């Protein structure tokens, strides 16, 4: 799975490797989830390899996130932007991005992975905060299960 997605995430974080791929389900009617970041801010905001990154692959249409910028220390509504993903879209970000998954009227499923680099340090099976528990982790992905989603949702080379 990660190998099929390399052309997407290596464009932005060239030395990265996708690890800990997981299915994530946000149940219908849950509402917006808490604002969070997966890792503390890096020392150099322009060095994308300084801290681990993240990647989300949308399995459903209308997968939305509020984002607050790479280098903001406070999540202000005046700085909030909405990112909307449709089935097959890939969202790659640096781990100190402040974001919040947006609730939906229907169940929403996506795939999350960490993008580790040789210079970044992440504990194995890192779980960022208690707000992450608001999302239901459905377990690790299998390569055979993912091939169909990637082939149907993400355009080929």
Phi, psi and omega in degrees: 000307182299325180295322179294333183264000184304321182296338178278304187281331179288343174297322184262324180229083192304322184268014186273159174227135179280129181223161177054050176293131182220145170282137177231130179241129172252111184297151179303142176074009183290334184086175181294139179273163183298151176291141182203170167222150185277332181220154177295155183300144177280164180289325181246107183295345180264352180268099184291344181265359184292327179227160178299153176254188178218162179215136176237132175247122181283129176262336179241158172290160176061039171275115187238147176226142166269133177237151186236013176099159184285324191244016177280141178262345180228137180272095179264136178303328180293341178259000186285134174234148178257132174250126181246125179249144172249169184311126178093348178290146180243127180246114180251133183212158174282146188296345178264011174296131175272125183211167176214124174296139182265134179294165183213163178282343180239162175302144181230124181241136174217173178244133181243142174218152172267144177251100182271145177237163179300333182262355180263158183232123180219134175294147177297138181057042179302130171237117192296317186196173179294335179294336177298331181292346176292337177264141181273118176277123183265003177108175181290148177279155172250149182299319182292323179293326184280333183304316181296320180292314182294318180294322182277331187256336183246123181299145179282176182294000000 
